[in-house]
Amino acid sequence: MLLLGNHIVMTIKTGFVQKNVFKGIRLSVAGENSFRMLATTLAATLGTGNIIGMSTAIALGGPGAMFWCLITGILGMATTYYECYLGSLYRTRQGGGPMYILKNKMGKKGLAYSYAVCILLVCMSTGCLTQSNAVAETFLQTFHLNKMIIGFVVALITGFVVIGGKTSIVKVCTGMVPVMCIIFLIGCLYLLIKNMSYIPGSIMLIVKSAFNIESVGGGIAGGTMSLAVRYGIARGLFTNEAGLGSAAVFAASGEQEPVNQGLVSMTATFWDTVVICTITGLVIVSSYLANPGFADGVSVGGLMNAAFCEIPIVGAPLLAVAIAGFAVSTIIGWFFIGEQAAGFLFGDKYEQVIPFIRLIYILMVFFGSVFSLNMIWETADILNVFLIIPNVYMLVKCIFNDKT
């Protein structure tokens, strides 16, 4: 509720800045650096949250969870805009983001350092655990490969990239994100065309389920409004990270002036939640209406995999490759955020500390492949709270004092 309330405040105070999303899209493709920053931002947000997260949201909260996820995305664009505007406006030579704003603009040094610690904890846990777990689980189901082997391979790839620093991270993310999006959307397009006659019914079910006071069905159609709101907003947050402040860290590395940088960064939330999550949700719900038994015996995170199995021969492998690509790019993108937090926390000792942080991160990538999925997602939701509260405090204080 705090997150949703902040999104509403930001939407009102920015004059519904979402109306400028197409200007942001034009700006994001107009310059090479703008596109690189957008791709790197998307790499950190566009991942398994859009696929596995959307699947768990619908499985646990019903189809209505997709509606609240979409609302969170639309309203969250304003939050992303403003926090990235601030991140760009108050960036320093060392970096930028909420910790720098809290310390340098607001004089809240203790809150700034606690936020940076939380960023580093999220980086070391949910920033990589959910992703490596999703890859390992998907490759186990699709190719029957040992999860520990997959975890080792993903950790190895991560290690090669993160050791190369910012340049290596940005280069890999810029190359991977567009390709993975195309692969994933081709599969989704096939399924939506296949289930075209069920799409109107899917939309009606999603909207109706979003406001159901009591459960009126079974299976994935049996959610209530309270569950739909809870899981829809939580997964919406996890997919686009609006309100966490992580996007502002990327924005501080951009070269656009603050307003334009905010618009460019805002498009990441648009693509991530408004577009990709909506398509994912429609695929799952339309597949359910076309074949109510399509997900029998499937785990809460496996609904999208079950849907892709409806694509002859290449369906499951196609999704597995897309999940792996999204996950690896997210793991790499989140390490960039963790590096910036480490730079803020350790200052002159950064060069001595960063090798140990890289080692711990690579190990966490490996361990994520064998941890429990439910434990990882619950941990993600809890840790996000410790980023939301100080960041929302900073955003509200700044926007009510902003005279521009």
RORO-265397 format. One line per field, with one value per residue (C-alpha): residue number from 1; x, y negated, z. Coordinates in steps of 0.02 Angstrom, whole numbers, plus 50000, padded with zeros to 5 digits. Example, Ala and Ser with C-alpha at 12.3 -4.5 7.8 and 13.67 -1.06 7.14 Angstrom:
// RORO-265397
i = (1  2)
X = (50615  50684)
Y = (50225  50053)
Z = (50390  50357)
END
This chain:
// RORO-265397
i = (1  2  3  4  5  6  7  8  9  10  11  12  13  14  15  16  17  18  19  20  21  22  23  24  25  26  27  28  29  30  31  32  33  34  35  36  37  38  39  40  41  42  43  44  45  46  47  48  49  50  51  52  53  54  55  56  57  58  59  60  61  62  63  64  65  66  67  68  69  70  71  72  73  74  75  76  77  78  79  80  81  82  83  84  85  86  87  88  89  90  91  92  93  94  95  96  97  98  99  100  101  102  103  104  105  106  107  108  109  110  111  112  113  114  115  116  117  118  119  120  121  122  123  124  125  126  127  128  129  130  131  132  133  134  135  136  137  138  139  140  141  142  143  144  145  146  147  148  149  150  151  152  153  154  155  156  157  158  159  160  161  162  163  164  165  166  167  168  169  170  171  172  173  174  175  176  177  178  179  180  181  182  183  184  185  186  187  188  189  190  191  192  193  194  195  196  197  198  199  200  201  202  203  204  205  206  207  208  209  210  211  212  213  214  215  216  217  218  219  220  221  222  223  224  225  226  227  228  229  230  231  232  233  234  235  236  237  238  239  240  241  242  243  244  245  246  247  248  249  250  251  252  253  254  255  256  257  258  259  260  261  262  263  264  265  266  267  268  269  270  271  272  273  274  275  276  277  278  279  280  281  282  283  284  285  286  287  288  289  290  291  292  293  294  295  296  297  298  299  300  301  302  303  304  305  306  307  308  309  310  311  312  313  314  315  316  317  318  319  320  321  322  323  324  325  326  327  328  329  330  331  332  333  334  335  336  337  338  339  340  341  342  343  344  345  346  347  348  349  350  351  352  353  354  355  356  357  358  359  360  361  362  363  364  365  366  367  368  369  370  371  372  373  374  375  376  377  378  379  380  381  382  383  384  385  386  387  388  389  390  391  392  393  394  395  396  397  398  399  400  401  402  403  404)
X = (50000  50147  50217  50052  50017  50187  50154  49990  50075  50214  50086  49989  50141  50227  50068  50044  50218  50170  50093  50271  50319  50334  50451  50555  50557  50619  50755  50809  50847  50914  51085  51199  51233  51048  51010  51152  51088  50910  50970  51071  50924  50810  50940  50923  50733  50681  50710  50627  50509  50419  50403  50421  50359  50204  50172  50181  50073  49934  49952  49942  49834  49726  49712  49669  49850  49894  49776  49858  50030  49982  49914  50074  50173  50072  50077  50254  50317  50299  50401  50537  50538  50558  50686  50792  50772  50840  50976  51035  51015  51120  51246  51428  51593  51583  51406  51227  51063  50960  51109  51194  51033  50998  51175  51217  51048  50950  51090  51025  51194  51137  50988  51101  51223  51085  51005  51173  51195  51021  51060  51214  51114  50980  51116  51196  51030  50876  50974  51049  50961  50793  50877  50997  50859  50744  50877  50919  50735  50693  50842  50801  50622  50666  50832  50842  51009  51075  51036  51209  51291  51180  51216  51402  51391  51287  51408  51555  51477  51436  51614  51690  51578  51582  51771  51776  51690  51563  51617  51598  51430  51356  51420  51347  51179  51162  51190  51083  50925  50856  50893  50809  50657  50636  50653  50526  50400  50403  50344  50213  50148  50124  50024  49917  49873  49835  49722  49653  49471  49503  49586  49424  49370  49543  49531  49359  49419  49572  49468  49331  49457  49545  49391  49325  49294  49277  49349  49228  49326  49467  49643  49723  49550  49514  49601  49522  49546  49658  49773  49768  49820  49953  50039  50004  50084  50227  50271  50245  50374  50494  50480  50505  50584  50495  50512  50669  50787  50893  50848  50914  51086  51089  51018  51165  51279  51182  51230  51058  51003  50896  50721  50764  50858  50702  50597  50720  50726  50536  50522  50607  50456  50341  50426  50454  50283  50157  50212  50306  50208  50042  50089  50149  49989  49879  49973  49948  49764  49716  49806  49706  49541  49589  49642  49598  49707  49862  49949  49896  50040  50144  50232  50175  50321  50293  50133  50225  50329  50170  50098  50255  50245  50094  50217  50268  50447  50533  50418  50501  50681  50635  50572  50721  50842  50743  50737  50923  50963  50849  50916  51100  51076  50982  51118  51249  51145  51114  51298  51324  51203  51293  51460  51394  51332  51501  51588  51478  51505  51692  51756  51945  51949  51836  51978  52030  51853  51776  51867  51788  51616  51634  51681  51533  51416  51475  51452  51276  51234  51284  51190  51033  51018  50985  50883  50694  50595  50463  50596  50686  50529  50475  50651  50641  50478  50546  50712  50625  50535  50702  50735  50559  50540  50695  50677  50493  50533  50665  50551  50404  50514  50597  50442  50345  50493  50522  50470  50510)
Y = (50000  49884  49920  49897  49738  49669  49709  49611  49462  49461  49474  49323  49216  49246  49201  49380  49387  49557  49462  49427  49610  49604  49454  49560  49702  49583  49516  49692  49739  49569  49590  49739  49701  49680  49849  49931  49860  49915  50090  50103  50041  50167  50303  50278  50274  50377  50552  50701  50584  50559  50746  50844  50696  50672  50858  50861  50704  50784  50954  50880  50725  50779  50692  50529  50516  50471  50322  50253  50287  50185  50043  50044  50033  49888  49786  49842  49756  49590  49654  49717  49550  49447  49556  49563  49375  49351  49481  49387  49214  49255  49375  49360  49417  49570  49617  49578  49644  49631  49649  49497  49395  49442  49396  49245  49160  49209  49228  49399  49484  49630  49667  49653  49783  49900  49890  49930  50080  50142  50119  50226  50359  50364  50375  50522  50611  50579  50490  50656  50797  50786  50781  50928  51030  50998  51051  51209  51257  51224  51322  51466  51476  51448  51536  51641  51564  51564  51400  51389  51403  51264  51158  51182  51131  50975  50927  50951  50840  50708  50712  50681  50531  50445  50456  50347  50205  50077  50081  50270  50266  50131  50216  50386  50315  50208  50361  50485  50390  50356  50534  50615  50502  50552  50739  50729  50621  50738  50880  50770  50708  50886  50933  50775  50807  50989  50936  50780  50828  50839  50669  50568  50694  50685  50497  50510  50644  50540  50384  50481  50577  50415  50362  50530  50520  50709  50850  50906  51045  51169  51180  51021  50942  50955  50800  50662  50474  50470  50603  50522  50353  50429  50534  50418  50267  50368  50448  50282  50206  50350  50340  50153  50103  49933  49868  49965  49832  49956  49875  49709  49788  49825  49654  49572  49653  49578  49425  49350  49196  49243  49224  49322  49453  49476  49501  49628  49725  49721  49819  49966  49983  49967  50107  50214  50215  50132  50229  50389  50433  50400  50514  50648  50639  50649  50802  50891  50846  50879  51047  51088  51045  51144  51294  51285  51437  51369  51335  51490  51544  51392  51289  51110  51045  51162  51094  51006  51161  51264  51138  51140  51330  51301  51242  51400  51460  51292  51219  51276  51254  51080  51025  51104  51005  50844  50870  50907  50750  50639  50712  50694  50515  50475  50553  50450  50290  50306  50325  50152  50084  50179  50110  49932  49965  50038  49884  49774  49878  49912  49756  49761  49944  49995  50070  50182  50238  50265  50430  50509  50440  50514  50683  50683  50632  50773  50898  50834  50858  51040  51066  50990  51136  51258  51152  51167  51058  51009  50959  50853  50758  50726  50663  50549  50472  50443  50367  50251  50169  50109  50018  49951  49861  49746  49720  49673  49556  49472  49459  49384  49259  49204  49190  49087  48969  48963  48793  48834)
Z = (50000  50037  49865  49775  49872  49823  49640  49649  49733  49602  49461  49526  49571  49403  49308  49244  49167  49093  48947  48888  48874  48684  48698  48816  48689  48553  48668  48716  48536  48482  48564  48586  48769  48808  48732  48828  48992  48951  48905  49065  49169  49083  49112  49300  49296  49144  49206  49287  49379  49214  49183  49346  49450  49342  49351  49542  49553  49451  49534  49709  49680  49533  49363  49451  49508  49329  49336  49493  49421  49267  49374  49475  49313  49241  49402  49440  49283  49374  49521  49404  49314  49472  49561  49401  49377  49553  49525  49372  49451  49605  49528  49580  49507  49618  49565  49609  49675  49835  49951  49876  49879  50060  50113  50005  49978  50133  50260  50314  50325  50434  50321  50168  50233  50292  50119  50036  50152  50104  49919  49941  50036  49900  49768  49860  49885  49781  49645  49596  49693  49603  49434  49453  49536  49387  49262  49359  49382  49199  49132  49251  49187  49004  48978  49139  49184  49361  49451  49528  49358  49290  49442  49416  49232  49270  49410  49291  49158  49290  49353  49182  49153  49324  49336  49179  49273  49211  49028  49018  49109  48996  48837  48881  48937  48780  48672  48769  48813  48637  48579  48729  48711  48529  48568  48710  48615  48463  48574  48658  48491  48431  48586  48582  48399  48441  48586  48501  48528  48717  48737  48764  48896  48974  48992  49071  49193  49241  49278  49369  49475  49522  49622  49686  49873  49887  49786  49651  49569  49586  49521  49457  49437  49623  49689  49792  49782  49935  49862  49690  49762  49874  49740  49594  49678  49753  49587  49497  49613  49584  49395  49371  49538  49536  49712  49757  49691  49592  49425  49492  49513  49326  49284  49371  49242  49097  48997  48967  49062  49214  49139  48982  49083  49189  49033  48959  49122  49137  48974  49061  49176  49025  48928  49081  49165  49051  48897  48945  49104  49018  48873  48995  49096  48942  48881  49047  49070  48888  48896  49052  48968  48813  48917  49104  49139  49054  49221  49319  49428  49382  49517  49551  49451  49303  49222  49081  49048  49038  48914  48805  48799  48686  48552  48456  48476  48509  48642  48804  48740  48674  48845  48932  48825  48853  49042  49046  48946  49050  49212  49169  49109  49271  49378  49287  49292  49478  49513  49437  49569  49706  49648  49660  49838  49884  49814  49923  50080  50068  49979  49967  50020  49874  49770  49914  49954  49781  49741  49896  49849  49675  49749  49870  49729  49616  49758  49791  49607  49626  49790  49716  49597  49739  49861  49883  49760  49889  50016  49886  49832  50012  50051  49899  49959  50135  50082  49958  50105  50175  50011  49985  50152  50146  49958  49969  50114  50006  49853  49949  50041  49880  49772  49900  49915  49727  49657  49475)
END
